[in-house]
Protein backbone atom coordinates (compact mmCIF):
# COMPACT_ATOMS: atom_id res chain seq x y z
CA UNK A 1 0.00 0.00 0.00
CA UNK A 2 2.86 2.37 0.80
CA UNK A 3 4.26 1.72 -2.69
CA UNK A 4 0.96 2.84 -4.26
CA UNK A 5 1.05 6.05 -2.20
CA UNK A 6 4.48 6.94 -3.58
CA UNK A 7 3.31 6.30 -7.14
CA UNK A 8 0.23 8.51 -6.70
CA UNK A 9 2.32 11.30 -5.15
CA UNK A 10 4.81 11.14 -8.03
CA UNK A 11 2.02 11.29 -10.63
CA UNK A 12 0.43 14.24 -8.80
CA UNK A 13 3.73 16.15 -8.81
CA UNK A 14 4.18 15.51 -12.54
CA UNK A 15 0.64 16.73 -13.26
CA UNK A 16 1.23 19.94 -11.25
CA UNK A 17 4.52 20.62 -13.08
CA UNK A 18 2.92 20.10 -16.51
CA UNK A 19 -0.02 22.35 -15.53
CA UNK A 20 2.36 25.12 -14.38
CA UNK A 21 4.33 24.85 -17.63
CA UNK A 22 1.12 25.14 -19.68
CA UNK A 23 0.00 28.15 -17.62
CA UNK A 24 3.38 29.82 -18.14
CA UNK A 25 3.23 29.23 -21.91
CA UNK A 26 -0.32 30.62 -22.06
CA UNK A 27 0.75 33.73 -20.13
CA UNK A 28 3.71 34.19 -22.49
CA UNK A 29 1.37 33.98 -25.50
CA UNK A 30 -0.88 36.63 -23.94
CA UNK A 31 2.06 38.90 -23.07
CA UNK A 32 3.42 38.65 -26.64
CA UNK A 33 0.09 39.16 -28.43
CA UNK A 34 1.38 42.41 -29.97
CA UNK A 35 4.26 40.64 -31.77
CA UNK A 36 3.42 40.54 -35.50
CA UNK A 37 3.90 37.39 -37.56
CA UNK A 38 7.09 37.19 -39.63
CA UNK A 39 6.75 38.63 -43.14
CA UNK A 40 5.50 36.40 -45.93
CA UNK A 41 8.14 35.07 -48.27
CA UNK A 42 8.05 36.77 -51.67
CA UNK A 43 6.80 34.65 -54.55
CA UNK A 44 10.26 34.88 -56.11
CA UNK A 45 12.96 35.22 -53.42
CA UNK A 46 15.66 34.82 -56.06
CA UNK A 47 18.22 32.10 -56.48
CA UNK A 48 19.63 30.21 -53.51
CA UNK A 49 22.95 31.80 -52.51
CA UNK A 50 23.62 29.32 -49.69
CA UNK A 51 21.76 26.44 -48.03
CA UNK A 52 22.40 24.46 -44.84
CA UNK A 53 20.49 21.67 -43.07
CA UNK A 54 20.16 21.81 -39.32
CA UNK A 55 17.90 22.71 -36.44
CA UNK A 56 15.85 25.85 -35.93
CA UNK A 57 16.37 26.53 -32.22
CA UNK A 58 13.98 29.43 -31.50
CA UNK A 59 13.37 33.13 -31.92
CA UNK A 60 13.88 35.21 -28.78
CA UNK A 61 13.93 38.85 -27.77
CA UNK A 62 17.25 40.25 -29.02
CA UNK A 63 19.92 40.02 -26.36
CA UNK A 64 17.66 38.05 -23.96
CA UNK A 65 18.09 34.47 -25.14
CA UNK A 66 15.87 33.13 -22.36
CA UNK A 67 12.84 35.19 -23.51
CA UNK A 68 11.49 32.87 -26.20
CA UNK A 69 8.93 34.36 -28.62
CA UNK A 70 5.98 31.96 -28.28
CA UNK A 71 3.48 33.51 -30.70
CA UNK A 72 3.21 32.46 -34.37
CA UNK A 73 5.18 29.30 -33.60
CA UNK A 74 8.45 31.26 -33.48
CA UNK A 75 9.50 29.51 -30.29
CA UNK A 76 9.08 25.96 -31.58
CA UNK A 77 12.29 24.00 -32.09
CA UNK A 78 12.60 21.58 -34.98
CA UNK A 79 14.54 20.38 -37.99
CA UNK A 80 14.93 23.02 -40.67
CA UNK A 81 16.81 24.18 -43.72
CA UNK A 82 18.30 27.68 -43.76
CA UNK A 83 18.51 29.20 -47.23
CA UNK A 84 20.00 32.55 -48.08
CA UNK A 85 18.43 34.36 -51.05
CA UNK A 86 19.11 37.82 -52.51
CA UNK A 87 15.91 39.08 -50.80
CA UNK A 88 16.48 37.54 -47.35
CA UNK A 89 16.97 34.44 -45.24
CA UNK A 90 14.41 31.62 -45.11
CA UNK A 91 14.16 29.00 -42.34
CA UNK A 92 12.00 26.18 -43.74
CA UNK A 93 10.90 24.19 -40.69
CA UNK A 94 9.58 20.64 -40.61
CA UNK A 95 6.06 20.63 -39.17
CA UNK A 96 5.90 24.40 -38.60
CA UNK A 97 5.46 27.59 -40.59
CA UNK A 98 8.54 28.84 -42.43
CA UNK A 99 10.24 31.96 -41.06
CA UNK A 100 11.35 34.53 -43.64
CA UNK A 101 13.64 37.40 -42.68
CA UNK A 102 13.67 40.14 -45.37
CA UNK A 103 17.07 41.52 -46.29
CA UNK A 104 16.13 45.05 -45.16
CA UNK A 105 15.26 43.75 -41.66
CA UNK A 106 18.58 42.00 -41.07
CA UNK A 107 20.68 43.65 -38.35
CA UNK A 108 23.56 41.27 -37.60
CA UNK A 109 24.72 37.67 -37.53
CA UNK A 110 27.01 35.99 -35.05
CA UNK A 111 28.04 32.66 -33.58
CA UNK A 112 27.02 31.83 -30.00
CA UNK A 113 27.22 28.98 -27.52
CA UNK A 114 23.50 28.65 -26.92
CA UNK A 115 20.08 30.14 -26.38
CA UNK A 116 16.78 29.26 -24.65
CA UNK A 117 17.38 25.68 -23.61
CA UNK A 118 19.82 24.76 -26.40
CA UNK A 119 23.40 25.11 -25.22
CA UNK A 120 26.16 23.67 -27.35
CA UNK A 121 29.88 24.05 -27.80
CA UNK A 122 31.39 27.53 -28.01
CA UNK A 123 30.16 29.23 -31.21
CA UNK A 124 27.92 26.27 -32.06
CA UNK A 125 24.83 28.29 -33.06
CA UNK A 126 24.31 30.81 -35.84
CA UNK A 127 22.25 33.69 -34.39
CA UNK A 128 20.57 36.11 -36.80
CA UNK A 129 19.37 39.42 -35.30
CA UNK A 130 16.54 41.10 -37.19
CA UNK A 131 13.69 43.61 -36.85
CA UNK A 132 10.14 42.32 -36.35
CA UNK A 133 7.60 45.14 -36.13
CA UNK A 134 7.52 47.67 -33.31
CA UNK A 135 7.24 47.16 -29.58
CA UNK A 136 4.75 48.77 -27.18
CA UNK A 137 7.13 51.72 -26.76
CA UNK A 138 7.08 52.46 -30.50
CA UNK A 139 10.68 51.33 -30.95
CA UNK A 140 11.56 48.71 -33.54
CA UNK A 141 11.44 45.26 -31.97
CA UNK A 142 14.62 43.25 -32.46
CA UNK A 143 14.65 39.48 -32.23
CA UNK A 144 17.32 36.79 -32.44
CA UNK A 145 16.76 33.57 -34.38
CA UNK A 146 19.05 30.67 -33.56
CA UNK A 147 20.01 27.95 -36.04
CA UNK A 148 22.37 25.02 -35.53
CA UNK A 149 23.86 23.63 -38.71
CA UNK A 150 23.98 19.86 -39.04
CA UNK A 151 27.67 19.99 -40.03
CA UNK A 152 30.11 22.26 -38.18
CA UNK A 153 31.87 23.37 -41.37
CA UNK A 154 28.65 25.03 -42.58
CA UNK A 155 28.45 27.51 -39.66
CA UNK A 156 31.06 29.94 -40.96
CA UNK A 157 29.72 29.69 -44.51
CA UNK A 158 26.16 30.46 -43.36
CA UNK A 159 27.39 33.40 -41.28
CA UNK A 160 29.30 34.77 -44.28
CA UNK A 161 26.30 34.38 -46.62
CA UNK A 162 23.94 36.16 -44.20
CA UNK A 163 26.51 38.89 -43.39
CA UNK A 164 26.82 39.64 -47.11
CA UNK A 165 23.10 40.52 -47.17
CA UNK A 166 23.12 42.92 -44.24
CA UNK A 167 22.55 46.47 -45.47
CA UNK A 168 25.52 48.78 -44.99
CA UNK A 169 23.42 51.40 -43.21
CA UNK A 170 20.29 50.12 -41.47
CA UNK A 171 17.43 52.64 -41.30
CA UNK A 172 17.67 52.89 -37.51
CA UNK A 173 21.11 54.48 -37.78
CA UNK A 174 23.14 51.69 -36.19
CA UNK A 175 26.32 50.55 -37.80
CA UNK A 176 26.54 47.32 -39.75
CA UNK A 177 27.66 44.45 -37.59
CA UNK A 178 29.02 41.15 -38.71
CA UNK A 179 30.47 38.10 -37.01
CA UNK A 180 33.67 38.52 -35.06
CA UNK A 181 35.62 35.70 -33.49
CA UNK A 182 36.91 36.06 -29.94
CA UNK A 183 40.25 37.86 -29.45
CA UNK A 184 43.30 35.85 -30.38
CA UNK A 185 46.08 35.30 -27.82
CA UNK A 186 47.83 38.35 -29.27
CA UNK A 187 44.73 40.40 -28.35
CA UNK A 188 43.63 41.11 -31.92
CA UNK A 189 40.23 40.27 -33.35
CA UNK A 190 39.85 38.40 -36.56
CA UNK A 191 37.04 39.11 -39.01
NORSUL-V319041 format. One record per pair of residues at least 24 apart in sequence whose C-alpha atoms are under 10 Angstrom apart, sorted by sequence separation. I is the first residue (numbers start at 1). J is the second residue. D is the distance in Angstrom with one decimal. If there is no record, write none. Layout:
BEGIN
I&J&D / I&J&D
END
This chain:
BEGIN
54&78&8.7 / 55&79&4.4 / 56&80&5.6 / 72&96&9.5 / 73&97&7.2 / 74&98&9.3 / 105&129&8.7 / 106&130&4.5 / 107&131&7.1 / 124&148&6.7 / 125&149&7.4 / 54&79&6.0 / 55&80&5.2 / 56&81&8.0 / 72&97&8.2 / 73&98&9.5 / 74&99&7.8 / 105&130&5.4 / 106&131&6.7 / 123&148&9.9 / 124&149&8.2 / 53&79&7.9 / 54&80&5.5 / 55&81&7.5 / 56&82&8.4 / 73&99&9.4 / 104&130&8.9 / 105&131&5.1 / 106&132&9.7 / 53&80&6.2 / 54&81&6.0 / 55&82&8.9 / 72&99&9.7 / 101&128&9.2 / 103&130&9.1 / 104&131&8.8 / 105&132&7.5 / 125&152&9.5 / 52&80&8.7 / 53&81&4.5 / 54&82&7.6 / 101&129&9.6 / 102&130&8.7 / 105&133&9.6 / 118&146&9.3 / 120&148&9.1 / 124&152&7.6 / 126&154&9.9 / 52&81&5.7 / 53&82&6.4 / 101&130&7.2 / 102&131&9.2 / 115&144&9.4 / 123&152&9.9 / 126&155&6.5 / 51&81&6.9 / 52&82&5.3 / 53&83&8.8 / 101&131&8.5 / 102&132&9.9 / 115&145&9.3 / 116&146&9.3 / 118&148&9.5 / 125&155&7.6 / 126&156&8.5 / 51&82&5.6 / 52&83&6.6 / 101&132&8.7 / 115&146&7.3 / 124&155&7.7 / 128&159&8.6 / 50&82&8.1 / 51&83&4.3 / 52&84&9.0 / 114&146&8.2 / 115&147&9.9 / 123&155&8.8 / 126&158&7.8 / 127&159&8.6 / 140&172&8.4 / 50&83&5.7 / 51&84&6.4 / 114&147&9.8 / 123&156&9.8 / 126&159&6.8 / 139&172&9.7 / 35&69&8.4 / 37&71&7.9 / 38&72&8.1 / 49&83&7.4 / 50&84&5.1 / 51&85&9.1 / 112&146&8.8 / 114&148&9.4 / 128&162&8.1 / 35&70&9.5 / 36&71&8.5 / 37&72&5.9 / 48&83&6.5 / 49&84&5.4 / 50&85&7.4 / 56&91&7.3 / 107&142&8.5 / 109&144&9.0 / 111&146&9.2 / 128&163&9.3 / 32&68&9.9 / 35&71&7.2 / 36&72&8.2 / 37&73&9.1 / 38&74&8.7 / 47&83&9.7 / 48&84&5.9 / 49&85&5.4 / 55&91&9.4 / 56&92&8.7 / 106&142&9.6 / 107&143&9.5 / 108&144&9.3 / 109&145&9.5 / 110&146&9.7 / 111&147&9.6 / 112&148&9.9 / 126&162&9.9 / 130&166&9.8 / 32&69&7.3 / 33&70&9.3 / 34&71&9.2 / 35&72&8.6 / 37&74&8.7 / 47&84&8.6 / 48&85&5.0 / 49&86&7.1 / 54&91&9.8 / 56&93&7.1 / 105&142&9.2 / 106&143&10.0 / 107&144&9.7 / 109&146&9.8 / 111&148&9.7 / 31&69&9.9 / 32&70&7.3 / 33&71&7.0 / 46&84&9.4 / 47&85&5.9 / 48&86&7.7 / 51&89&9.7 / 53&91&9.7 / 55&93&8.3 / 56&94&9.4 / 28&67&9.2 / 31&70&9.5 / 32&71&6.5 / 33&72&9.5 / 45&84&9.2 / 46&85&5.7 / 47&86&7.0 / 48&87&10.0 / 50&89&9.5 / 51&90&9.5 / 52&91&9.7 / 53&92&9.6 / 54&93&9.7 / 55&94&9.5 / 89&128&9.3 / 28&68&8.7 / 29&69&8.2 / 30&70&9.4 / 31&71&9.5 / 32&72&9.9 / 45&85&6.0 / 46&86&5.8 / 47&87&9.3 / 49&89&9.8 / 51&91&9.8 / 59&99&9.7 / 28&69&8.1 / 29&70&5.8 / 30&71&8.6 / 44&85&9.6 / 45&86&6.7 / 46&87&6.8 / 48&89&9.7 / 75&116&9.2 / 77&118&9.5 / 28&70&6.6 / 29&71&5.6 / 44&86&10.0 / 45&87&5.5 / 46&88&9.2 / 48&90&10.0 / 25&68&10.0 / 27&70&9.8 / 28&71&8.3 / 29&72&9.2 / 44&87&8.8 / 45&88&7.4 / 56&99&9.8 / 26&70&9.0 / 45&89&9.1 / 101&145&9.7 / 111&155&8.0 / 25&70&7.5 / 26&71&9.9 / 42&87&8.2 / 45&90&9.2 / 110&155&9.8 / 111&156&8.4 / 25&71&9.8 / 41&87&9.1 / 42&88&9.5 / 99&145&9.5 / 110&156&9.4 / 41&88&8.7 / 68&115&9.0 / 41&89&9.4 / 66&114&10.0 / 67&115&9.3 / 68&116&6.6 / 111&159&7.8 / 129&177&10.0 / 41&90&7.8 / 65&114&8.1 / 66&115&6.5 / 67&116&7.2 / 68&117&9.6 / 109&158&9.4 / 110&159&6.8 / 65&115&4.9 / 66&116&4.6 / 109&159&6.3 / 110&160&9.6 / 64&115&8.6 / 65&116&5.4 / 66&117&7.7 / 108&159&9.5 / 109&160&8.7 / 63&115&9.9 / 64&116&8.9 / 65&117&8.9 / 109&161&9.8 / 110&162&9.7 / 127&179&9.7 / 65&118&9.9 / 109&162&6.9 / 110&163&8.8 / 126&179&9.6 / 91&145&9.5 / 108&162&8.3 / 109&163&6.2 / 45&100&9.9 / 60&115&8.4 / 108&163&6.9 / 59&115&9.2 / 60&116&7.8 / 91&147&8.7 / 106&162&8.5 / 107&163&9.1 / 41&98&8.5 / 45&102&9.5 / 57&114&9.1 / 58&115&8.0 / 59&116&8.9 / 106&163&8.8 / 108&165&9.6 / 109&166&8.7 / 40&98&8.9 / 41&99&8.1 / 42&100&9.0 / 57&115&7.8 / 58&116&7.4 / 107&165&9.7 / 108&166&6.9 / 123&181&8.8 / 38&97&9.8 / 39&98&10.0 / 40&99&8.1 / 41&100&5.7 / 57&116&8.1 / 58&117&9.4 / 103&162&9.0 / 106&165&7.7 / 107&166&6.4 / 108&167&9.5 / 123&182&9.7 / 38&98&8.9 / 39&99&7.8 / 40&100&6.6 / 41&101&8.2 / 42&102&9.1 / 57&117&8.7 / 58&118&9.1 / 106&166&5.6 / 107&167&7.9 / 38&99&6.3 / 39&100&6.2 / 40&101&8.8 / 41&102&8.0 / 57&118&7.0 / 103&164&10.0 / 104&165&8.6 / 105&166&8.3 / 106&167&7.4 / 107&168&9.7 / 37&99&9.0 / 38&100&6.4 / 39&101&7.0 / 40&102&9.0 / 103&165&6.2 / 104&166&7.4 / 105&167&8.7 / 107&169&9.6 / 38&101&7.2 / 39&102&7.4 / 102&165&9.6 / 103&166&6.5 / 104&167&6.6 / 107&170&7.2 / 38&102&9.2 / 102&166&9.9 / 103&167&7.4 / 106&170&8.3 / 107&171&10.0 / 62&127&9.8 / 82&147&7.9 / 104&169&9.9 / 105&170&8.1 / 107&172&9.7 / 62&128&9.4 / 63&129&9.0 / 81&147&9.1 / 82&148&9.6 / 104&170&7.5 / 105&171&9.2 / 62&129&6.7 / 80&147&8.5 / 81&148&9.9 / 82&149&8.5 / 104&171&8.6 / 107&174&8.7 / 108&175&9.7 / 110&177&8.9 / 111&178&10.0 / 57&125&8.7 / 59&127&9.2 / 61&129&9.3 / 62&130&8.2 / 79&147&9.5 / 80&148&9.3 / 81&149&8.7 / 107&175&8.9 / 108&176&7.1 / 109&177&7.4 / 110&178&6.6 / 111&179&6.9 / 56&125&9.7 / 57&126&9.7 / 58&127&9.7 / 59&128&9.2 / 60&129&9.5 / 62&131&9.2 / 77&146&9.6 / 78&147&9.8 / 79&148&9.4 / 80&149&9.2 / 81&150&9.6 / 107&176&7.1 / 108&177&5.2 / 109&178&5.7 / 110&179&4.5 / 111&180&8.3 / 55&125&9.5 / 56&126&9.8 / 57&127&9.5 / 59&129&9.3 / 75&145&9.3 / 77&147&9.5 / 79&149&9.9 / 80&150&9.7 / 106&176&9.7 / 107&177&7.1 / 108&178&5.6 / 109&179&5.8 / 110&180&7.1 / 111&181&8.2 / 74&145&8.7 / 79&150&9.5 / 107&178&8.7 / 108&179&7.6 / 109&180&9.3 / 110&181&8.8 / 89&161&9.4 / 89&162&7.3 / 69&143&8.5 / 84&158&8.0 / 88&162&8.2 / 68&143&9.5 / 69&144&9.5 / 83&158&8.7 / 86&161&9.9 / 67&143&9.9 / 68&144&9.4 / 69&145&9.8 / 82&158&8.4 / 85&161&9.0 / 86&162&9.8 / 89&165&8.8 / 68&145&9.8 / 84&161&6.7 / 85&162&9.0 / 88&165&7.3 / 65&143&9.3 / 83&161&9.4 / 84&162&6.6 / 86&164&9.6 / 87&165&8.2 / 88&166&9.1 / 62&141&8.2 / 63&142&8.7 / 64&143&8.9 / 65&144&7.7 / 83&162&9.3 / 86&165&7.2 / 61&141&8.1 / 62&142&5.3 / 63&143&7.9 / 64&144&8.6 / 65&145&9.4 / 84&164&9.9 / 85&165&8.6 / 61&142&6.5 / 62&143&4.2 / 63&144&7.4 / 65&146&9.3 / 84&165&8.6 / 60&142&8.9 / 61&143&4.6 / 62&144&4.9 / 60&143&5.5 / 61&144&6.1 / 62&145&8.6 / 59&143&6.5 / 60&144&5.3 / 61&145&8.9 / 59&144&5.4 / 60&145&6.5 / 58&144&8.1 / 59&145&4.2 / 60&146&8.4 / 58&145&5.8 / 59&146&6.4 / 57&145&7.4 / 58&146&5.6 / 59&147&9.4 / 56&145&7.9 / 57&146&5.1 / 58&147&7.7 / 56&146&6.3 / 57&147&5.5 / 55&146&8.5 / 56&147&4.7 / 57&148&7.0 / 55&147&5.7 / 56&148&6.6 / 38&131&9.6 / 39&132&8.4 / 54&147&7.0 / 55&148&5.1 / 56&149&8.8 / 38&132&6.8 / 39&133&9.6 / 53&147&9.4 / 54&148&5.4 / 55&149&6.4 / 37&132&8.0 / 38&133&8.7 / 52&147&9.8 / 53&148&8.5 / 54&149&4.2 / 55&150&7.2 / 36&132&7.0 / 37&133&8.7 / 52&148&9.3 / 53&149&5.8 / 54&150&4.3 / 35&132&7.6 / 36&133&6.3 / 52&149&6.3 / 53&150&5.6 / 54&151&7.8 / 35&133&7.1 / 36&134&8.5 / 51&149&10.0 / 52&150&7.6 / 53&151&8.0 / 34&133&9.2 / 35&134&7.9 / 36&135&9.7 / 52&151&8.4 / 34&134&8.7 / 35&135&7.5 / 54&154&9.6 / 34&135&7.5 / 35&136&9.4 / 53&154&8.8 / 34&136&7.7 / 52&154&6.7 / 32&135&9.8 / 51&154&8.9 / 52&155&8.5 / 50&154&9.7 / 36&141&10.0 / 52&157&9.0 / 35&141&8.5 / 51&157&9.3 / 52&158&7.2 / 50&157&8.0 / 51&158&7.6 / 50&158&6.9 / 49&158&9.8 / 50&160&9.6 / 51&161&9.2 / 50&161&6.5 / 49&161&7.3 / 50&162&8.8 / 49&162&9.4
END
